[in-house]
Amino acid sequence: MKAWLLTSLFALALTGTSCSDPRKPDAAGGAGGATTGDANGLAGFLVTNYAPLAKWLDERFEVDYKHMTPQLIFDQVPLNDIYYETSNLPVKAAAFNFASKDISRRELLKRIASHWNLSMSFATDAGGKPSAVKVEG
């Protein structure tokens, strides 16, 4: 079900994006469509040239999480729109309690990764497009 939602999210986002190739350099010489997340100490965290996913990661929300566990957090709004491949999540870890009136999904995932010392990266399909966020403890 989540894989279908991820695919639908990407397809929907593609209808509103330009036809330029996000892997080609932009006018400044950088990767077109790449989001590095340099602000807020996010340099290199979940970087993607896939514009729909970059846009999704950088969308901002209000969140208020209380008593979240690694097993529950990825099913919460606004993170639950995509598929996560999880492995070796900590058991009996300290709860994640966090509130913010203005945070991006990328910033939120970075906080979660830091809180539980998790590694996050993208799994890709045969065509090289992101298919899931790999979360490893």
Number of C-alpha atoms within 10 A of each C-alpha: 7 13 14 13 14 20 16 14 16 20 12 12 15 15 10 9 10 9 8 10 14 16 15 14 13 14 8 7 8 11 17 18 20 19 22 16 18 10 8 7 10 16 12 11 18 20 18 23 19 20 21 19 22 20 18 19 22 16 14 17 14 12 17 10 14 12 11 16 18 22 11 9 17 20 14 12 14 18 18 14 18 23 21 22 14 18 11 9 16 15 10 8 12 13 14 16 13 14 12 12 9 11 15 20 19 22 21 21 19 19 16 20 17 11 15 17 14 21 15 20 17 17 16 13 10 7 7 9 15 19 21 20 17 17 19 16 15
